[in-house]
Amino acid sequence: MRRLAYVTSIAHGARGARGARGARGALGALGVLGVLGVLGVLAVAGCGDDDGDHPDAAIDAAVADAAIDVSNRFFGNWHVVELHISDDGGTRRILTPVEQRETDDAGVTQSARVSGTFGLDPDIWSLGNAVVLNGRTLVAGGMTNVQVYWMDDGVKFLLPLGNMISYTFTGTQLSLLPSGIIIKLERYTPANLSTMPLVGNAHLPSGSTPIATPRVAVAFLLRHVEGRLDDFIVPPNAAGDTNDRPLGTGAAWMPGDPDRTFDLSRTKAPLGVERIDYNNASASVGLIVLYDDKNANGKLDNLYSTGADDIRGVSRIVVTYRLLDDPELRRSRLRFLPSGWAQALTSTWVTIDGLGTGLVPLDNTAAALPVDINCEPAHIRDVPAGFAF
């Protein structure tokens, strides 16, 4: 058995927990917060090895210097084929990308599935997972990190902070084994999709400020100054897919009212105005935003700052589109995105240059995830800004 070490990351479990509303009583009494905790093991600080041994940086360096680095054995794209977890009663459960359904003794049918990827190249790796529980998407987050030593000594592979997770590599299957769970991965070729479902459920918590004119939009991020994505565009509906529409009937939405569903699916390639150019290649990155159209002009007027509209929620699932390839794109934080449409998670990007934000794709060979939005009680002022993609 070998070990996999993770550097410190930022936890995303708290926002994911809000997405669990309505998903309780899941497959085999699988606890919602338990699911988030399981996936959060791979996205939180201080992920330790299972024997409690935490070597310091000096030991790490010495071991790494003496190790045979076998990273090239694992280069490429991997997707999650099984997630092994325990339910609330201690029964082992296996989630796969194909939805599984069970009916409990009370006649209630529960369902669950998982989507995730692991990417590794000579410079960096990324990992992201999400679970769909009773039709609702739960996201623990993703992380991207500097290269590690995959040591062929049957003991461990290391990152600078020495926090380790066991792993095994048997035949064609790589298994990560953090804290009593198993994430099984196999190599795959991402699909090149020309369409992408973007269907979701929106929830307004009790105690929230009412939303007088609720709308949803796909806001594509744009480079503006010094490589920062601090600008955006919502392409006009008449020019392609519907990018901005009323939520439900568009009537006022009060706390305690039923959840509302929406559909912003992609049926064709982007128009081109959404592109982030990388020499001969380009990528598009869209946030799915729920807002209160305060000035009633039928469009999203502001994203990163207070303005005419109030931003009330953003899906944890990001939609992306990649066109062609270029060395500049392969050096960017979008390097793991597949060609065509895909869904992705924002990830903590940990490199020798410091922390940042990147994207980890979900498995686009499996069914798309619901792009659910759990509204904030009031106007959001912390929509992600400054992505140095």
C-alpha positions in Angstrom: 0.0 0.0 0.0 1.3 3.5 -0.9 0.3 6.8 0.5 -0.8 10.0 -1.2 0.0 13.4 0.5 -2.2 16.5 0.2 -1.1 20.0 0.9 -3.4 22.3 2.9 -6.5 23.5 1.1 -9.6 25.5 1.8 -12.8 23.7 2.9 -15.9 24.1 0.8 -18.2 21.9 2.9 -20.2 24.7 4.5 -21.8 25.9 1.3 -22.3 22.3 0.2 -24.3 21.6 3.3 -26.8 24.3 2.4 -27.2 22.4 -0.9 -28.3 19.3 1.1 -31.8 20.7 1.9 -34.4 18.3 0.8 -31.9 15.5 0.2 -32.1 13.8 3.6 -33.1 10.2 4.0 -30.8 9.3 1.1 -29.7 5.9 -0.2 -29.5 3.5 2.7 -29.9 6.3 5.3 -26.7 7.9 4.0 -26.3 11.1 6.0 -26.1 14.3 3.9 -23.4 15.8 6.1 -21.6 12.5 6.1 -21.4 12.6 2.4 -19.9 16.1 2.5 -17.5 15.0 5.2 -16.4 12.1 3.1 -15.7 14.2 0.0 -14.4 17.1 2.1 -11.5 14.9 3.3 -10.0 15.6 0.0 -10.5 19.4 0.2 -9.8 20.4 3.7 -6.8 21.3 5.7 -4.8 18.7 7.7 -5.7 15.5 5.9 -3.6 13.1 7.9 -2.4 9.6 7.4 -4.2 6.8 9.1 -1.5 5.9 11.5 -1.1 9.4 12.9 2.4 9.9 11.6 3.0 13.4 10.3 6.6 13.8 9.1 7.9 17.4 9.0 9.2 19.1 5.9 12.8 18.1 6.5 11.8 14.4 6.7 9.7 14.9 3.6 12.6 16.4 1.7 15.0 13.6 2.7 12.5 10.9 1.7 11.7 12.6 -1.5 15.4 12.9 -2.4 15.9 9.2 -1.9 12.7 8.2 -3.6 12.1 6.9 -7.1 9.5 9.2 -8.6 7.0 7.2 -10.6 4.6 10.0 -11.4 4.6 9.2 -15.1 2.8 6.0 -14.3 -0.2 8.1 -13.5 -0.1 10.9 -16.0 -3.4 11.6 -17.8 -7.1 11.8 -17.2 -8.9 9.7 -14.6 -12.6 9.6 -13.6 -14.3 8.3 -10.5 -15.9 4.9 -11.2 -16.8 4.0 -7.6 -17.1 5.8 -4.2 -17.2 3.5 -1.3 -18.7 5.0 1.9 -20.6 3.9 5.0 -24.2 5.0 5.7 -25.6 6.2 9.0 -26.1 2.6 10.1 -22.5 1.6 9.3 -23.5 -0.4 6.1 -21.0 0.0 3.3 -22.4 1.6 0.1 -20.9 2.0 -3.3 -21.9 5.0 -5.4 -21.1 5.1 -9.2 -21.7 7.6 -12.0 -24.9 5.7 -12.8 -27.8 6.6 -10.5 -28.8 3.9 -8.1 -32.2 3.7 -6.5 -33.4 2.0 -3.4 -36.9 1.8 -1.7 -36.8 1.8 2.0 -39.3 0.0 4.4 -41.6 3.0 4.3 -41.9 2.8 0.5 -39.8 5.9 0.0 -37.4 5.7 -3.0 -33.9 7.2 -2.6 -31.3 7.8 -5.3 -27.6 8.7 -5.4 -24.7 8.9 -7.9 -21.2 10.4 -8.0 -19.2 12.4 -10.6 -15.5 13.3 -10.3 -12.2 13.4 -12.1 -8.5 13.3 -11.2 -6.0 14.8 -13.6 -2.2 14.6 -13.5 0.5 16.1 -15.8 4.2 16.6 -15.3 3.6 19.9 -13.4 0.4 19.6 -11.4 -2.6 17.6 -10.5 -6.3 18.2 -9.8 -9.1 16.4 -8.1 -12.8 17.2 -7.8 -15.9 15.2 -6.8 -19.6 15.9 -6.4 -22.6 13.7 -5.3 -26.2 13.9 -6.6 -28.4 12.8 -3.7 -32.1 12.5 -4.3 -31.8 14.7 -7.3 -29.9 17.5 -5.5 -26.2 18.2 -6.1 -23.8 18.3 -3.1 -20.4 19.8 -3.7 -17.5 19.4 -1.3 -15.1 21.3 -3.6 -12.0 20.6 -5.6 -8.3 21.2 -5.3 -5.4 21.6 -7.6 -1.8 21.2 -6.5 1.8 21.2 -7.4 3.4 17.9 -8.5 4.2 15.3 -5.9 6.5 12.3 -5.6 4.7 9.0 -6.3 7.2 6.8 -4.5 7.6 3.2 -5.7 8.7 1.9 -2.3 5.3 0.6 -1.3 4.9 3.2 1.5 3.8 6.7 0.4 3.9 9.5 -2.0 4.6 13.0 -0.6 3.7 16.6 -0.8 5.6 19.3 1.1 3.4 19.4 4.2 3.6 15.6 4.7 -0.2 15.0 5.1 -0.7 11.6 3.6 -3.5 9.4 2.2 -3.1 5.7 1.4 -3.4 4.6 -2.2 -3.2 1.5 -4.3 -2.6 0.9 -8.0 -3.8 -2.5 -9.3 -4.0 -3.3 -12.9 -5.7 -0.3 -14.5 -7.3 1.0 -11.4 -6.0 3.7 -9.0 -7.7 3.8 -5.6 -7.4 6.7 -3.1 -8.2 5.6 0.5 -8.8 8.6 2.8 -10.3 8.1 6.3 -12.2 4.8 5.7 -13.5 5.5 2.2 -12.4 4.4 -1.2 -12.4 6.4 -4.4 -11.7 4.2 -7.4 -10.5 5.8 -10.5 -9.9 4.6 -14.1 -8.4 6.2 -17.1 -10.8 7.8 -19.5 -11.0 10.0 -22.6 -13.2 13.0 -21.9 -16.1 13.5 -24.4 -16.1 16.5 -26.8 -19.7 17.6 -26.2 -21.6 20.0 -28.5 -24.5 20.3 -26.0 -24.8 20.5 -22.2 -27.9 20.2 -20.0 -28.0 23.0 -17.4 -31.1 22.3 -15.4 -31.4 23.1 -11.7 -33.4 23.7 -8.6 -33.4 27.0 -6.7 -34.2 27.3 -3.0 -34.9 30.4 -1.0 -34.3 29.8 2.7 -36.7 30.9 5.4 -35.8 34.2 6.9 -34.4 35.5 3.6 -35.2 38.9 2.0 -37.9 38.3 -0.6 -36.9 38.5 -4.3 -39.2 40.8 -6.1 -38.2 39.9 -9.7 -36.2 36.7 -9.7 -34.1 35.8 -12.8 -31.4 33.3 -13.7 -28.5 33.9 -16.1 -25.3 32.4 -17.4 -22.7 35.0 -16.8 -19.5 34.3 -18.8 -16.3 35.6 -17.2 -14.0 37.9 -19.3 -10.4 39.0 -18.9 -10.2 42.7 -18.2 -7.0 44.0 -16.5 -3.7 42.2 -15.9 -5.2 38.8 -16.7 -7.9 39.1 -14.0 -11.4 37.8 -14.8 -13.1 40.8 -13.3 -15.5 41.5 -16.2 -18.4 39.4 -17.6 -20.9 39.1 -20.4 -24.4 37.6 -20.7 -24.8 37.1 -24.5 -28.2 38.2 -25.8 -30.9 35.4 -26.0 -31.7 36.1 -29.6 -28.2 35.3 -30.8 -28.1 31.7 -29.4 -29.2 29.8 -26.4 -31.3 31.4 -23.6 -28.7 33.0 -21.3 -31.0 35.1 -19.1 -34.6 34.3 -18.2 -37.2 34.7 -15.5 -37.1 32.2 -12.6 -40.4 30.4 -12.8 -43.1 32.9 -13.7 -40.9 35.8 -12.7 -43.4 36.7 -10.0 -42.2 37.8 -6.5 -40.6 34.9 -4.5 -41.2 34.8 -0.8 -39.4 32.8 1.9 -41.4 29.6 2.4 -42.6 29.5 -1.2 -41.9 26.3 -3.1 -38.5 25.8 -4.8 -38.3 26.9 -8.4 -36.7 25.0 -11.3 -34.9 26.5 -14.3 -33.3 25.4 -17.6 -30.4 27.2 -19.2 -29.2 24.2 -21.3 -26.6 24.6 -24.1 -27.6 23.4 -27.5 -24.8 24.9 -29.6 -21.3 26.2 -29.3 -20.7 29.6 -27.7 -21.0 32.6 -30.0 -17.4 33.7 -29.5 -18.0 36.9 -27.5 -17.6 34.7 -24.3 -14.0 33.6 -25.2 -10.9 33.9 -23.0 -8.2 33.6 -25.7 -5.0 31.7 -25.3 -3.2 32.3 -28.6 -4.7 29.7 -31.0 -7.0 28.3 -28.3 -9.8 29.6 -26.2 -12.0 28.7 -23.2 -15.4 30.0 -21.9 -16.3 29.9 -18.2 -19.9 30.6 -17.2 -21.3 31.2 -13.7 -25.0 30.3 -13.2 -26.4 33.3 -11.3 -29.7 33.9 -9.6 -30.5 37.6 -9.2 -33.2 40.1 -8.3 -33.8 42.3 -11.4 -34.2 45.4 -9.3 -34.5 47.8 -12.3 -36.8 45.4 -14.2 -34.8 45.7 -17.5 -34.7 41.9 -18.1 -30.9 41.5 -17.9 -28.1 41.1 -15.4 -26.4 44.4 -15.0 -23.7 43.7 -12.4 -21.8 40.7 -11.1 -18.7 41.6 -9.0 -20.0 44.7 -7.2 -23.2 46.3 -5.9 -25.2 47.8 -8.7 -28.6 47.9 -10.3 -29.3 44.2 -9.5 -28.9 42.1 -6.4 -27.0 38.8 -6.8 -28.8 36.3 -4.6 -27.1 33.0 -5.5 -24.5 31.2 -7.7 -24.4 27.5 -8.5 -21.4 25.6 -7.3 -21.3 24.0 -10.8 -19.5 26.0 -13.4 -20.2 25.5 -17.2 -17.1 25.5 -19.5 -16.3 25.3 -23.2 -12.8 24.7 -24.6 -11.8 25.2 -28.2 -8.5 23.8 -29.6 -5.3 23.7 -27.6 -2.3 25.8 -27.1 0.8 25.8 -24.8 -0.5 29.0 -23.1 -3.8 27.2 -22.3 -1.9 24.2 -21.0 0.0 26.4 -18.6 -3.2 28.0 -17.3 -5.6 27.1 -14.5 -8.0 25.8 -17.2 -5.5 23.2 -18.4 -7.6 20.2 -17.4 -10.8 21.3 -19.1 -11.9 19.0 -21.9 -12.8 20.1 -25.4 -16.4 21.2 -26.0 -18.9 21.7 -23.2 -18.3 20.4 -19.6 -19.3 21.1 -16.0 -16.6 22.0 -13.5 -15.9 22.9 -9.9 -13.9 25.8 -8.7 -10.8 24.5 -7.0 -8.2 25.8 -4.6 -5.1 26.1 -6.7 -2.0 25.5 -4.5 1.4 26.1 -6.2 4.8 27.5 -5.3 3.4 30.9 -6.3 0.7 30.7 -3.6 -3.0 30.1 -3.4 -5.4 30.9 -6.2 -8.6 29.7 -7.9 -8.8 27.2 -10.8 -11.2 24.8 -12.3 -11.5 21.0 -12.0 -13.8 19.3 -14.6 -16.5 16.8 -13.7 -16.9 13.6 -15.7 -18.5 14.7 -19.0 -18.9 11.1 -20.1 -21.5 10.6 -17.4 -24.9 12.4 -17.0 -24.7 16.1 -16.3 -25.3 17.2 -12.7 -28.2 19.5 -11.6 -26.9 23.1 -11.4 -28.7 23.8 -8.2 -28.7 27.2 -6.5 -29.2 27.8 -2.8 -30.0 31.5 -2.4 -28.3 33.7 0.2 -30.5 35.4 2.7 -29.5 38.8 1.2 -27.5 40.4 -1.5 -24.1 38.6 -2.2 -21.0 40.8 -2.3 -18.5 38.0 -2.6 -19.0 36.5 -6.1 -15.7 35.0 -7.1 -13.5 37.7 -8.6 -9.9 37.9 -9.8 -9.6 34.4 -11.2 -6.2 34.5 -12.9 -7.1 31.9 -15.5 
